[in-house]
Amino acid sequence: MSAHNCNSRQSWKVSASIVAKRTSNPIRAIVDHIKVKPNVHKSVISLALGDPTLFGNFKIHQSCTDAIIKQLNSFQSNGYPPSTGYQHARQAVADKFTLPEAPVTAQDIILASGCSGALDMCIAVLCNEGDNILLPRPGFSLYQTCADSKGVEVRYYDLLPENNWEMDLKQLESLIDDRTATVVMNNPSNPCGSVFSKQHLLDFLAVCERNHLPVIADEIYCDLVFSGNTFYPLASLTQTVPVLAVGGLAKKYLVPGWRLGWIFIHDRNDIFAAEVRDGLNSLSQLILGPNSLIQAALRDILHNTEDSFYDDTRVQLEANAKLSTEILSRVPGLRVIVPQGAMYVMIGIDVAQFKDIPNDIVFTEKLLGEESVMCLPGSVFKCPNFIRIVFTAPPEVLEDAYNRMAEFCVRHHI
Ligand SMILES: Cc1ncc(COP(=O)(O)O)c(C=O)c1O
């Protein structure tokens, strides 16, 4: 044993691992530094969290609750499922989502602990330490957290607000080199609320094709799109580019706390067959999948939920998006990029129009301190001088929050 090790055993000095130290949530790094307290004279309205259950206005479908109760009372689902998920649960996901243009069977599905767990497995299976990964900017911060924790270099490709947040494909392609392991794309987008057109997705796939770059497609907001927009699953538009698509129950079924996500392995040319499928199977053994009750209820949840439930959710979200756009685009100093789907809107802050607001972080701090309205600064998504608003609150709460924001902006305007 080395002298160092001998000494290290003489007292209680227990360090956190390198992996733990390089794992951090970029949101916390910024939000934890906000020391401002809400104005005690005004009720706090949080438009910061992408959790549709917060206000109680988005109700889950009865099929979900019935399905869980049925499984609970059956005593059939209390044991360990296989690490990739019960066969019948994977089959239920395949039956629900298979498409003629993007066929999947139960063998192509891996269940995970939320879409977060699915993303972590996809990044882990494709990337080695020292590789690089292309991530959207602005984008969901977990991608960076997963990459950093594995020692994978992050390279950001830009989403362009002036083009409805489409990917800057030229810049994206310029980032690719021999160590680029994969690219993550997110459609519909958190934080942008954008929905990509079919042509844009085809152009993106052409870049991936040219560069033999496999894709991780984060489609957790699939189908949550507003009038005039269509959601195209990325894998349905390619016969050649291998795609790991991730999704789950969190948003479309309004149950983020149930932690059930999935990976679709879209691999029509057996590019993932040699290693990646086995790799995903191995990685699934770390956690042993999402909990058995929700898995067992999955067929009922996916197949007994009536179409009107999805329509109601979409209609409610679209009305909130419209309200947000209408009120906030009249506010001086703000620029609304009209959302096309999901539950988010990004709003540009024209700092030149404000006398004492130099950036998005100060904007959100002062807004909280003066008006008790919370939203996230765009900096947490690597997009300074924007703020992100989650518009899942009931309309009257949104109106109250937006009126306060309007007064705030007028007060600070030059
Ligand atoms: C784009 C995106 N991907 C993945 C997730 C994670 O989903 P889950 O709650 O199922 O882990 C979220 C959650 O907000 C998200 O916005």
The ligand as an SDF file (V2000), in Angstrom:
LIG
                    3D

 16 16  0  0  0  0  0  0  0  0999 V2000
  -37.1440   18.4000  -23.3030 C   0  0  0  0  0  0  0  0  0  0  0  0
  -37.3010   17.5200  -22.1090 C   0  0  0  0  0  0  0  0  0  0  0  0
  -36.8030   16.2770  -22.1500 N   0  0  0  0  0  0  0  0  0  0  0  0
  -36.9090   15.4410  -21.1090 C   0  0  0  0  0  0  0  0  0  0  0  0
  -37.5430   15.8250  -19.9390 C   0  0  0  0  0  0  0  0  0  0  0  0
  -37.5800   14.8760  -18.7750 C   0  0  0  0  0  0  0  0  0  0  0  0
  -38.7830   14.2000  -18.6730 O   0  0  0  0  0  0  0  0  0  0  0  0
  -39.0870   13.2180  -17.4380 P   0  0  0  0  0  0  0  0  0  0  0  0
  -39.8010   14.0380  -16.4180 O   0  0  0  0  0  0  0  0  0  0  0  0
  -39.9330   12.1290  -18.0030 O   0  0  0  0  0  0  0  0  0  0  0  0
  -37.7840   12.7210  -16.9250 O   0  0  0  0  0  0  0  0  0  0  0  0
  -38.0830   17.1160  -19.8570 C   0  0  0  0  0  0  0  0  0  0  0  0
  -38.7340   17.5670  -18.6140 C   0  0  0  0  0  0  0  0  0  0  0  0
  -39.0460   18.7010  -18.4140 O   0  0  0  0  0  0  0  0  0  0  0  0
  -37.9570   17.9820  -20.9660 C   0  0  0  0  0  0  0  0  0  0  0  0
  -38.4460   19.2320  -20.9400 O   0  0  0  0  0  0  0  0  0  0  0  0
  1  2  1  0
  2  3  1  0
  2 15  2  0
  3  4  2  0
  4  5  1  0
  5  6  1  0
  5 12  2  0
  6  7  1  0
  7  8  1  0
  8  9  2  0
  8 10  1  0
  8 11  1  0
 12 13  1  0
 12 15  1  0
 13 14  2  0
 15 16  1  0
M  END
$$$$
